[in-house]
Amino acid sequence: MSEALPPNKGSTVISNVEQIARDFTTVARLAGVELPDGSILVEVLSAPHVSPTKLPAGKMGVYVFAKGGETLKVGKVGAKSNARYTSQHYNPGSAVSTLAASILSDAGAHSLTGDDIVDVGNWIRTHVDRVNFLIDKRFGRHVLALFETFVQCRLNPKYEGFKSQALA
């Protein structure tokens, strides 16, 4: 059994994406779901990156935003949630619980300048890595929820849930 790492410490997300995908295949199998080899498509968008323009047809997924060795946000997107996948996390007013809003509420931790605050979406594209784990929608919402929870447990993102729910 491996030793637990403190929150947000350890290797970067980018260097562990293939292992995360392999480990989730094992978790899914333990839950009674067989994910054939190649079922998880991994897209790494290193900073600076371009936001995805569309969620591939028939896909759903889990996405991760990370800066350096720190995981900032992990989320999921269903097959019909194109805006969540492509743009909402880059715009603080577009939806509840976006990466942009979280970063703005913690601007000092990221040393944001006035220009960064005005265009936080551009700051995210310039400074934050993004990883997309895509799977076929045929696996269903329960597998998607399990995948998101697994990645959240593995990476312990800084901006997840409500502050009142935090352990520390």
C-alpha positions as CSV (number, residue, x, y, z in Angstrom):
1,M,0.0,0.0,0.0
2,S,1.4,3.4,-0.9
3,E,1.7,6.3,1.5
4,A,-0.9,9.0,1.1
5,L,0.4,12.3,-0.2
6,P,-0.6,15.6,1.3
7,P,-3.2,17.6,-0.7
8,N,-2.0,18.9,-4.0
9,K,1.5,17.6,-3.6
10,G,3.4,15.1,-5.7
11,S,3.9,14.7,-9.4
12,T,2.1,16.9,-11.8
13,V,-1.1,15.8,-13.4
14,I,0.5,15.9,-16.9
15,S,3.1,13.2,-16.0
16,N,0.4,10.9,-14.5
17,V,-2.4,11.0,-17.0
18,E,-1.9,7.6,-18.5
19,Q,-1.6,6.0,-15.1
20,I,-4.8,7.7,-14.0
21,A,-6.6,6.3,-17.0
22,R,-5.2,2.8,-16.3
23,D,-6.1,2.9,-12.7
24,F,-9.7,4.1,-13.4
25,T,-10.1,1.1,-15.8
26,T,-9.4,-1.1,-12.7
27,V,-11.8,0.9,-10.5
28,A,-14.5,0.5,-13.2
29,R,-13.9,-3.2,-13.3
30,L,-14.3,-3.4,-9.6
31,A,-17.6,-1.7,-10.0
32,G,-18.7,-4.3,-12.6
33,V,-18.0,-2.2,-15.7
34,E,-15.5,-3.4,-18.3
35,L,-13.8,-0.6,-20.2
36,P,-12.0,-2.1,-23.2
37,D,-8.5,-1.1,-24.0
38,G,-8.5,2.3,-25.7
39,S,-11.9,3.3,-24.1
40,I,-10.4,6.4,-22.5
41,L,-9.0,9.0,-24.8
42,V,-6.5,11.3,-23.0
43,E,-6.0,14.8,-24.3
44,V,-3.2,16.9,-22.8
45,L,-3.4,20.7,-23.4
46,S,-0.3,22.1,-21.8
47,A,-0.1,25.8,-21.1
48,P,-0.4,27.9,-23.0
49,H,-3.4,26.1,-24.5
50,V,-6.3,26.7,-26.7
51,S,-9.8,25.9,-25.2
52,P,-11.5,23.0,-26.9
53,T,-14.0,24.1,-29.6
54,K,-16.4,21.3,-29.1
55,L,-17.0,18.1,-27.2
56,P,-16.5,15.2,-29.6
57,A,-19.8,13.6,-30.7
58,G,-20.9,10.7,-28.5
59,K,-18.3,11.5,-25.8
60,M,-18.5,12.5,-22.2
61,G,-15.6,13.1,-19.9
62,V,-13.7,14.3,-16.9
63,Y,-11.4,17.3,-17.2
64,V,-8.6,18.6,-15.0
65,F,-7.1,22.0,-14.7
66,A,-3.6,22.2,-13.1
67,K,-0.8,24.7,-12.6
68,G,2.6,23.3,-11.9
69,G,2.2,20.5,-9.3
70,E,-1.1,21.8,-8.0
71,T,-4.5,20.5,-9.3
72,L,-6.9,23.4,-9.4
73,K,-10.2,21.9,-10.5
74,V,-11.7,18.5,-11.6
75,G,-15.0,18.4,-13.3
76,K,-17.2,16.2,-15.5
77,V,-19.1,16.9,-18.7
78,G,-22.0,14.9,-20.1
79,A,-22.4,14.3,-23.8
80,K,-24.9,17.2,-24.1
81,S,-22.9,19.8,-22.2
82,N,-20.8,21.4,-24.8
83,A,-20.6,24.9,-23.1
84,R,-19.4,23.3,-19.9
85,Y,-16.6,21.6,-21.8
86,T,-15.5,24.4,-24.1
87,S,-16.1,27.8,-22.4
88,Q,-17.7,28.1,-19.0
89,H,-14.6,27.5,-16.9
90,Y,-12.9,30.4,-18.7
91,N,-15.7,32.9,-17.9
92,P,-16.4,33.7,-14.2
93,G,-20.1,34.6,-14.8
94,S,-21.1,31.8,-17.1
95,A,-22.1,29.2,-14.6
96,V,-22.0,28.1,-11.0
97,S,-18.6,26.8,-9.9
98,T,-16.2,27.8,-12.6
99,L,-12.4,27.7,-12.5
100,A,-12.4,31.4,-13.5
101,A,-14.6,32.4,-10.5
102,S,-12.5,30.4,-8.1
103,I,-9.2,31.9,-9.4
104,L,-10.7,35.4,-9.1
105,S,-11.8,34.7,-5.5
106,D,-8.2,33.7,-4.7
107,A,-6.4,36.2,-7.0
108,G,-3.6,36.9,-4.5
109,A,-2.6,33.3,-4.5
110,H,-2.0,33.5,-8.2
111,S,-0.4,37.0,-8.2
112,L,-3.0,38.2,-10.7
113,T,-2.5,41.7,-12.1
114,G,-5.3,44.1,-13.1
115,D,-5.2,42.9,-16.7
116,D,-5.3,39.2,-15.5
117,I,-8.4,39.9,-13.5
118,V,-10.1,41.6,-16.4
119,D,-9.3,38.7,-18.7
120,V,-9.0,35.7,-16.4
121,G,-10.0,33.4,-19.2
122,N,-6.8,34.4,-21.1
123,W,-4.8,34.0,-17.9
124,I,-6.1,30.4,-17.5
125,R,-5.2,29.6,-21.1
126,T,-1.7,31.0,-20.7
127,H,-0.8,29.6,-17.3
128,V,-2.9,26.5,-16.6
129,D,-2.6,23.0,-18.1
130,R,-5.8,21.1,-19.0
131,V,-6.3,17.4,-19.3
132,N,-9.4,15.8,-20.8
133,F,-10.3,12.2,-20.2
134,L,-13.0,11.3,-22.8
135,I,-15.1,8.1,-22.8
136,D,-18.1,7.0,-24.9
137,K,-21.5,8.1,-23.6
138,R,-22.7,4.5,-23.8
139,F,-20.9,3.9,-20.5
140,G,-23.5,6.1,-18.8
141,R,-23.7,8.8,-16.2
142,H,-22.8,6.5,-13.3
143,V,-19.5,5.6,-14.8
144,L,-18.9,9.3,-15.5
145,A,-19.7,10.2,-11.9
146,L,-17.4,7.4,-10.6
147,F,-14.6,8.6,-12.9
148,E,-14.9,12.2,-11.7
149,T,-14.9,11.1,-8.1
150,F,-11.9,8.9,-8.6
151,V,-9.9,11.7,-10.2
152,Q,-10.9,14.1,-7.5
153,C,-9.8,11.6,-4.8
154,R,-6.5,11.0,-6.7
155,L,-5.7,14.6,-7.3
156,N,-7.4,16.5,-4.5
157,P,-8.1,19.7,-6.4
158,K,-7.8,23.1,-4.6
159,Y,-11.1,24.4,-5.9
160,E,-13.7,21.7,-5.4
161,G,-16.9,21.9,-3.5
162,F,-17.8,24.6,-1.0
163,K,-15.3,26.1,1.6
164,S,-17.8,25.1,4.3
165,Q,-17.3,21.4,3.3
166,A,-13.5,21.5,3.6
167,L,-11.8,19.3,6.1
168,A,-9.2,21.9,7.0
